[in-house]
Amino acid sequence: MSKTPPGVKRVVAVLNFFAEHPGQSFNFTDIVKALDLGRATCHSLLAGLVEAQYLYRNTDKTYVIGPALAAVGRIASEQFSPQQVAQPELRDLSDECRAVASAVYRDQGMAVIKLRAGSGSHLGWTIPQGSSLPLRAPFAGAFFAASKPYDIDKWLDQLSPKPSEQERDELLTSIGFTKEHGYTFGVVNRDVKTDLKAPEAAFIGEQSEYPIMISHELDTEATYHLAFITSPVFNLNHEVEFVLNLSGFKNARSGAEVAEMGARLRDAAERITYYINGRRDPYPFPAKA
């Protein structure tokens, strides 16, 4: 990875300083001390930014955010959308993993498929774009990967029908798996012959009837009939903004392939998280296969 030139770093430092102190003005000495810049270097930077109207120099010789920077900020705020970054990531994931890739949002008690990338060649179980499916235990682990136990219990208690103790335990185990690996996955329950042409069939009924099951461990030597892999994307409040999902797997995959795809999905979730957060905070889960 190429290093950022020192001159660019200094310009960014000055702009970040003003962005982090909105509504305030600073004189030359304030900026020199705050950013530990040489006086000649700082004078040159400020002069250039004033000329470009990214900063404005008041009559009392203090500096404030200029009209050009304000316009850039306004445009960025209006056009900023994680979906613009998520869509090409989904396209790459679909091509590389030979699966359907989706961005799934939580909307109250539902999981909503807002973005999707895939081709007609994917014949496995998948969910169409725009679908809304019930969000319930034990399948919702990725959405609660960063939640406090109190919030998880509160959500579980308001579900109807009430989840069983086994479903609660499996949800918590799934959350633990996500925290350890950065993703979680489900497999097809080959003992159940439910027709999956209706996607909601995977999430209703008694647990013994579920055609999809959460997997709680990963054996790289085993073979898995995958239903999905999910990884969470986080916002500035350290909450799950949405989850990335892979589904529609045509053939069985080895545990090693599952680990590779899970890590690839987690890396994509990390990049989108950094885009949302401005790379201020590290992604909370490890880069572990």
Phi, psi and chi 1 to 4 in degrees:
 res  aa     phi    psi   chi1   chi2   chi3   chi4
   1 MET       -  131.6 -177.2 -179.3  -65.7      -
   2 SER   -72.5  147.5   60.1      -      -      -
   3 LYS   -86.0  145.5  -66.5 -175.9  177.9  179.5
   4 THR   -72.0  128.9  -55.7      -      -      -
   5 PRO   -58.0  144.0  -22.8   32.8      -      -
   6 PRO   -54.9  -39.1  -25.6   34.7      -      -
   7 GLY   -62.7  -38.9      -      -      -      -
   8 VAL   -66.9  -41.6  174.1      -      -      -
   9 LYS   -58.7  -39.8  -73.7 -175.7  176.4 -179.6
  10 ARG   -68.2  -41.9  -64.8 -173.3 -170.2  105.6
  11 VAL   -62.2  -45.1  171.5      -      -      -
  12 VAL   -62.2  -39.8  170.7      -      -      -
  13 ALA   -61.7  -41.7      -      -      -      -
  14 VAL   -65.1  -46.4  172.0      -      -      -
  15 LEU   -65.2  -40.8  -64.6  178.8      -      -
  16 ASN   -63.4  -36.6  -77.7  -16.9      -      -
  17 PHE   -60.8  -44.4  176.0   71.8      -      -
  18 PHE   -72.0  -35.5  -81.5   88.9      -      -
  19 ALA   -64.8  -32.5      -      -      -      -
  20 GLU   -82.6   -7.3  -69.2  165.6   -0.5      -
  21 HIS  -130.3   61.5  -61.0   85.9      -      -
  22 PRO   -62.1  142.4   24.6  -34.7      -      -
  23 GLY    80.0    2.8      -      -      -      -
  24 GLN  -111.6  155.0  -61.0 -176.4   46.5      -
  25 SER  -118.2  151.8   60.4      -      -      -
  26 PHE  -138.5  142.6  -60.0   92.5      -      -
  27 ASN   -89.5  175.9   61.3   34.2      -      -
  28 PHE   -57.3  -45.2  177.7   78.0      -      -
  29 THR   -64.7  -38.8  -57.7      -      -      -
  30 ASP   -57.0  -45.0  -67.4  -27.6      -      -
  31 ILE   -70.8  -41.5  -60.8  168.9      -      -
  32 VAL   -57.7  -47.5  167.4      -      -      -
  33 LYS   -69.4  -42.1  -71.0 -178.5  177.6  179.5
  34 ALA   -66.0  -36.7      -      -      -      -
  35 LEU  -104.6    0.3  -58.9  179.0      -      -
  36 ASP    54.3   49.7 -165.8   23.0      -      -
  37 LEU  -103.3  152.8  -65.6  171.2      -      -
  38 GLY   -67.7  149.3      -      -      -      -
  39 ARG   -64.2  -41.2  -63.6 -178.2   67.6   83.8
  40 ALA   -65.9  -42.8      -      -      -      -
  41 THR   -63.0  -45.1  -62.0      -      -      -
  42 CYS   -64.4  -40.6 -173.0      -      -      -
  43 HIS   -61.1  -42.5 -176.0  -87.4      -      -
  44 SER   -65.6  -42.6  177.2      -      -      -
  45 LEU   -62.5  -47.1  -74.0  173.6      -      -
  46 LEU   -64.6  -40.2  -66.0  176.3      -      -
  47 ALA   -61.8  -43.0      -      -      -      -
  48 GLY   -66.4  -40.2      -      -      -      -
  49 LEU   -70.3  -33.6  -70.2  169.4      -      -
  50 VAL   -67.6  -42.3  168.2      -      -      -
  51 GLU   -61.3  -37.9 -177.6  178.3   -4.4      -
  52 ALA   -81.5   -2.4      -      -      -      -
  53 GLN    67.4   21.8  -63.3 -170.7   -8.1      -
  54 TYR   -80.8  -24.7  -85.3   62.7      -      -
  55 LEU  -127.8  161.4  -65.4  179.3      -      -
  56 TYR  -129.7  134.6 -179.8   82.4      -      -
  57 ARG  -100.6  115.8 -171.3  171.1 -175.0  -98.2
  58 ASN   -73.2  167.8  -69.4  -45.0      -      -
  59 THR   -66.3  -21.3   55.1      -      -      -
  60 ASP   -89.6   12.5   63.3   -2.4      -      -
  61 LYS    71.2   19.1  -61.3 -177.3  179.8 -179.9
  62 THR   -96.4  161.7   59.8      -      -      -
  63 TYR  -116.3  142.3  -64.7   84.8      -      -
  64 VAL  -135.6  171.3  -64.3      -      -      -
  65 ILE   -62.3  134.0  -70.1  175.1      -      -
  66 GLY   -90.8  170.8      -      -      -      -
  67 PRO   -64.6  -35.0   21.7  -33.2      -      -
  68 ALA   -66.7  -42.8      -      -      -      -
  69 LEU   -67.7  -37.5 -176.4   57.4      -      -
  70 ALA   -62.9  -39.1      -      -      -      -
  71 ALA   -66.6  -41.9      -      -      -      -
  72 VAL   -61.4  -43.5  169.1      -      -      -
  73 GLY   -63.2  -39.1      -      -      -      -
  74 ARG   -66.1  -44.2 -176.9  170.0   56.9 -105.5
  75 ILE   -64.1  -43.2  -66.2  170.1      -      -
  76 ALA   -61.6  -40.2      -      -      -      -
  77 SER   -66.1  -39.1  177.3      -      -      -
  78 GLU   -72.6  -34.1  -67.7  171.7   -6.8      -
  79 GLN   -99.8   -9.3  -59.5  -60.8  -41.1      -
  80 PHE   -62.8  122.6  179.2   83.7      -      -
  81 SER  -151.7  118.9  171.3      -      -      -
  82 PRO   -58.4  -23.8  -24.2   34.3      -      -
  83 GLN   -66.3  -27.7  -65.7 -171.9   13.0      -
  84 GLN   -65.6  -30.8  -68.9  179.3  -43.0      -
  85 VAL   -87.2  -35.1  175.6      -      -      -
  86 ALA   -67.6  -37.2      -      -      -      -
  87 GLN   -60.0  -49.5 -171.0   65.3   66.4      -
  88 PRO   -66.3  -30.6   17.8  -29.1      -      -
  89 GLU   -63.2  -41.9  -68.8  -80.6    5.4      -
  90 LEU   -63.9  -39.5  -64.4  176.6      -      -
  91 ARG   -61.6  -45.4 -179.7   72.5  -92.6  163.4
  92 ASP   -65.6  -41.9  -71.4  -15.1      -      -
  93 LEU   -61.8  -42.9  -76.2  164.2      -      -
  94 SER   -61.6  -44.8  176.4      -      -      -
  95 ASP   -67.7  -44.1  -67.5  -18.2      -      -
  96 GLU   -72.5  -37.3  -67.0  175.0   19.6      -
  97 CYS   -97.3   -2.3  -60.3      -      -      -
  98 ARG    53.3   54.3  -53.6 -172.6  -50.5  -79.5
  99 ALA  -150.8  173.7      -      -      -      -
 100 VAL   -90.7  128.4  174.2      -      -      -
 101 ALA  -109.7  135.2      -      -      -      -
 102 SER  -137.4  156.3  -54.2      -      -      -
 103 ALA  -108.9  120.7      -      -      -      -
 104 VAL  -115.6  123.6 -172.3      -      -      -
 105 TYR  -104.8  149.7  -74.6   71.7      -      -
 106 ARG   -91.9  123.3  179.4 -174.0  175.9 -170.1
 107 ASP  -125.9   92.8 -174.8    1.1      -      -
 108 GLN    57.2 -115.4  -62.3 -178.2    5.6      -
 109 GLY   -94.7   13.8      -      -      -      -
 110 MET  -122.3  155.1  -54.2  -62.6  -71.9      -
 111 ALA  -107.8  121.4      -      -      -      -
 112 VAL  -113.2  128.0 -177.8      -      -      -
 113 ILE   -84.7  104.0  -44.9  -59.5      -      -
 114 LYS   -97.0  -29.8  -70.9 -165.9  175.3 -178.6
 115 LEU  -132.4  150.8  -65.1  175.4      -      -
 116 ARG  -157.2  142.3 -171.2  173.8 -176.5  -91.1
 117 ALA  -138.7  132.6      -      -      -      -
 118 GLY   174.1  170.2      -      -      -      -
 119 SER  -117.3  169.1   69.7      -      -      -
 120 GLY   -69.0   -8.4      -      -      -      -
 121 SER   -78.6  -11.4   63.5      -      -      -
 122 HIS   -81.8  112.3  -59.3  -62.8      -      -
 123 LEU  -104.9   -5.0  -56.9  178.4      -      -
 124 GLY   -78.2 -174.4      -      -      -      -
 125 TRP   -66.3  127.6 -179.9   81.9      -      -
 126 THR  -152.7  172.2 -173.6      -      -      -
 127 ILE  -123.9  127.3  -54.9  171.9      -      -
 128 PRO   -66.0  152.2  -18.9   31.8      -      -
 129 GLN   -61.9  139.1 -176.9  169.8  -21.6      -
 130 GLY    91.5   -9.8      -      -      -      -
 131 SER   -70.1  146.8  -62.9      -      -      -
 132 SER  -120.0  120.6  -63.6      -      -      -
 133 LEU  -119.2  150.3  -55.8  176.7      -      -
 134 PRO   -63.3  132.5   20.7  -32.0      -      -
 135 LEU   -93.6  112.7 -172.6   67.3      -      -
 136 ARG  -149.2  165.0   60.2  171.7  -59.7  174.5
 137 ALA   -73.4  146.8      -      -      -      -
 138 PRO   -96.9   15.8   35.9  -35.6      -      -
 139 PHE   -85.3   -7.7  -55.2  103.6      -      -
 140 ALA   -95.4   15.5      -      -      -      -
 141 GLY   -54.0  -42.7      -      -      -      -
 142 ALA   -63.2  -30.2      -      -      -      -
 143 PHE   -73.7  -18.5  -74.6   95.7      -      -
 144 PHE  -116.9   21.8  -67.4   90.3      -      -
 145 ALA   -62.7  -27.6      -      -      -      -
 146 ALA  -113.2   11.0      -      -      -      -
 147 SER   -81.3  151.9  -61.3      -      -      -
 148 LYS   -76.2  151.1  -65.4  179.6  172.9   56.9
 149 PRO   -51.5  -37.7  -28.2   35.7      -      -
 150 TYR   -61.3  -43.0  168.7   82.0      -      -
 151 ASP   -68.8  -35.3  -67.5  -36.6      -      -
 152 ILE   -65.3  -46.2  -63.2  172.9      -      -
 153 ASP   -61.7  -40.3  -72.0  -21.0      -      -
 154 LYS   -62.1  -42.7 -178.0  178.9  178.9 -179.3
 155 TRP   -66.7  -44.5  172.6   71.2      -      -
 156 LEU   -61.6  -38.8  -72.0  168.3      -      -
 157 ASP   -68.4  -24.5  -70.1  -19.4      -      -
 158 GLN   -94.7    0.1   57.4   82.9   38.3      -
 159 LEU   -72.0  148.6  -71.3  179.3      -      -
 160 SER  -138.3  118.9  179.9      -      -      -
 161 PRO   -72.2  158.2   28.7  -37.5      -      -
 162 LYS   -63.5  135.4  -63.0  -71.0 -175.0 -176.3
 163 PRO   -70.6  147.8   25.1  -33.0      -      -
 164 SER   -73.4  167.6   66.6      -      -      -
 165 GLU   -62.2  -35.3  -72.8  -58.4  -43.5      -
 166 GLN   -64.7  -41.5 -178.5 -178.4   -7.6      -
 167 GLU   -64.9  -39.9  -71.9  172.8  -40.1      -
 168 ARG   -60.6  -48.0  -75.0  173.9  175.1 -100.5
 169 ASP   -62.6  -40.2  -69.4  -17.3      -      -
 170 GLU   -68.6  -35.0  -70.8 -171.1    0.8      -
 171 LEU   -61.6  -47.3  173.7   71.8      -      -
 172 LEU   -64.6  -37.9  -63.1  177.7      -      -
 173 THR   -65.0  -39.1  -58.2      -      -      -
 174 SER   -63.8  -40.9  173.4      -      -      -
 175 ILE   -62.6  -42.0  -68.3  171.8      -      -
 176 GLY   -62.2  -39.9      -      -      -      -
 177 PHE   -63.5  -42.2 -172.6   97.7      -      -
 178 THR   -62.8  -42.2  -56.6      -      -      -
 179 LYS   -65.2  -32.2  -71.3 -178.4  176.7  179.9
 180 GLU   -78.8  -39.5 -178.8 -179.7   -2.9      -
 181 HIS  -108.6  -20.4  -63.5  -88.7      -      -
 182 GLY    89.5    1.8      -      -      -      -
 183 TYR  -158.1  167.9   64.1   91.1      -      -
 184 THR  -140.4  164.3 -170.5      -      -      -
 185 PHE  -147.0  157.7   68.9  102.2      -      -
 186 GLY  -124.4  155.6      -      -      -      -
 187 VAL  -124.9  160.2  -63.3      -      -      -
 188 VAL   -75.4  129.5  176.2      -      -      -
 189 ASN   -81.7  100.3 -176.6   -5.6      -      -
 190 ARG   -74.5   -6.4  -61.3  174.9   70.3   80.6
 191 ASP   -85.7   -9.3  -65.6  -31.1      -      -
 192 VAL  -111.4  130.2  175.2      -      -      -
 193 LYS  -104.3   28.3  -56.0  -58.1 -178.4 -177.4
 194 THR   -64.3  141.1  -56.4      -      -      -
 195 ASP   -74.1  119.4 -177.2    3.2      -      -
 196 LEU   -95.9   18.1  -74.7  179.7      -      -
 197 LYS   -66.3  -25.6  -68.8 -178.8 -180.0  179.1
 198 ALA   -99.4  106.4      -      -      -      -
 199 PRO   -56.2  -33.8  -24.3   34.1      -      -
 200 GLU   -65.4  -14.5   62.7  -87.0   11.0      -
 201 ALA   -63.7  -21.1      -      -      -      -
 202 ALA   -76.2  -12.2      -      -      -      -
 203 PHE  -125.2   13.0  -55.4   99.1      -      -
 204 ILE  -127.8  167.6   59.4  177.9      -      -
 205 GLY    89.0 -171.8      -      -      -      -
 206 GLU   -78.0  153.8  -61.1  -63.9  -32.5      -
 207 GLN   -59.6  -34.0 -175.6  163.7    8.4      -
 208 SER   -63.9  -16.0   60.9      -      -      -
 209 GLU   -98.3   -5.5  -58.8  170.8   -8.0      -
 210 TYR   -63.3  126.3  -71.3  158.0      -      -
 211 PRO   -78.6   -8.9   26.9  -32.6      -      -
 212 ILE  -121.0  137.7  -55.5  -62.6      -      -
 213 MET  -128.6  144.8  -58.8 -174.9  -59.8      -
 214 ILE   -75.9  136.0  -63.7  -66.9      -      -
 215 SER   -99.3  133.5 -168.9      -      -      -
 216 HIS  -103.2   -5.4  -57.5  -51.6      -      -
 217 GLU  -149.1  160.7   57.8 -176.5   23.2      -
 218 LEU  -127.8  119.0  177.0   61.5      -      -
 219 ASP  -107.5  112.7  179.8   -4.2      -      -
 220 THR   -64.6  -17.0   56.3      -      -      -
 221 GLU   -92.1  -10.2  -58.6  -62.8  -35.8      -
 222 ALA   -84.9  173.0      -      -      -      -
 223 THR  -117.3  136.2  -61.8      -      -      -
 224 TYR  -126.2  134.8  -66.0   91.2      -      -
 225 HIS   -91.6   86.9  -65.1  -87.1      -      -
 226 LEU   -66.7  140.2  -82.3  174.4      -      -
 227 ALA  -103.6  -42.4      -      -      -      -
 228 PHE  -163.3  161.3   64.9   84.3      -      -
 229 ILE  -132.8  136.1  -51.2  175.8      -      -
 230 THR  -131.3  151.3   59.4      -      -      -
 231 SER  -146.2  135.4 -175.5      -      -      -
 232 PRO   -84.1  148.0   29.0  -33.1      -      -
 233 VAL  -110.3  136.2  171.9      -      -      -
 234 PHE  -111.1  150.4  -64.0   89.4      -      -
 235 ASN  -101.5 -173.1   58.9   28.3      -      -
 236 LEU   -64.7  -21.7  -81.1  167.7      -      -
 237 ASN   -90.5   11.7  -63.9  -38.7      -      -
 238 HIS    62.6   26.7  -52.7  -74.1      -      -
 239 GLU  -105.4  158.3  -59.8  166.3  -23.0      -
 240 VAL   -72.8  116.6  175.5      -      -      -
 241 GLU   -77.1  -47.3 -178.9   75.3    5.9      -
 242 PHE  -164.1  174.0   58.2   90.3      -      -
 243 VAL  -120.3  146.0  -56.4      -      -      -
 244 LEU   -88.4  139.7  -60.6 -178.5      -      -
 245 ASN  -134.2  135.3  178.8   81.6      -      -
 246 LEU  -112.2  133.1  -71.9  173.3      -      -
 247 SER  -152.8 -174.1   61.6      -      -      -
 248 GLY    73.9   28.5      -      -      -      -
 249 PHE   -69.1  129.0  -62.5   98.3      -      -
 250 LYS   -81.8  -37.0 -169.3  173.0 -179.2 -179.5
 251 ASN  -127.6  163.6  -58.9  -52.5      -      -
 252 ALA   -64.2  149.3      -      -      -      -
 253 ARG  -124.0  149.1  -55.8  -65.0  178.3   91.6
 254 SER   -74.8  160.0   69.2      -      -      -
 255 GLY   -59.5  -35.2      -      -      -      -
 256 ALA   -63.6  -39.7      -      -      -      -
 257 GLU   -66.6  -39.8  -71.7 -179.3  -68.5      -
 258 VAL   -60.3  -45.4  174.6      -      -      -
 259 ALA   -62.1  -40.4      -      -      -      -
 260 GLU   -66.1  -44.6 -176.9  178.1  -10.0      -
 261 MET   -67.1  -38.8  -71.5 -172.7  -69.4      -
 262 GLY   -61.3  -43.4      -      -      -      -
 263 ALA   -65.4  -38.2      -      -      -      -
 264 ARG   -65.2  -40.4  173.9   67.5  178.9   82.2
 265 LEU   -65.6  -43.3 -167.5   64.7      -      -
 266 ARG   -61.9  -39.4  179.9 -111.7  177.5 -133.1
 267 ASP   -63.4  -40.1  -71.3  -15.7      -      -
 268 ALA   -64.5  -42.3      -      -      -      -
 269 ALA   -62.1  -36.7      -      -      -      -
 270 GLU   -65.4  -43.8  178.4 -178.9   34.2      -
 271 ARG   -63.4  -41.6  -74.0 -169.5  -69.7  -88.8
 272 ILE   -67.6  -39.0  -59.7  170.6      -      -
 273 THR   -59.4  -45.0  -65.8      -      -      -
 274 TYR   -64.4  -34.6  -78.4  171.7      -      -
 275 TYR   -64.3  -45.3  171.1   76.2      -      -
 276 ILE   -64.8  -41.2  -65.8  172.9      -      -
 277 ASN   -93.2   -2.3  -64.1  -14.7      -      -
 278 GLY    67.7   26.3      -      -      -      -
 279 ARG    57.3   29.9  -67.1 -174.4  177.5  -90.8
 280 ARG   -82.4  -28.1  -65.9 -179.2 -178.3  177.8
 281 ASP  -126.1  144.6  -61.7  -55.5      -      -
 282 PRO   -70.6  151.8   27.3  -34.7      -      -
 283 TYR   -62.8  134.4 -168.9   76.0      -      -
 284 PRO   -72.8  -16.5   25.5  -34.5      -      -
 285 PHE  -111.5  150.3  -60.5  143.0      -      -
 286 PRO   -72.5  155.2   28.4  -35.9      -      -
 287 ALA   -83.2   79.3      -      -      -      -
 288 LYS  -129.7  133.2  178.1  179.7  178.6 -179.6
 289 ALA   -76.4      -      -      -      -      -
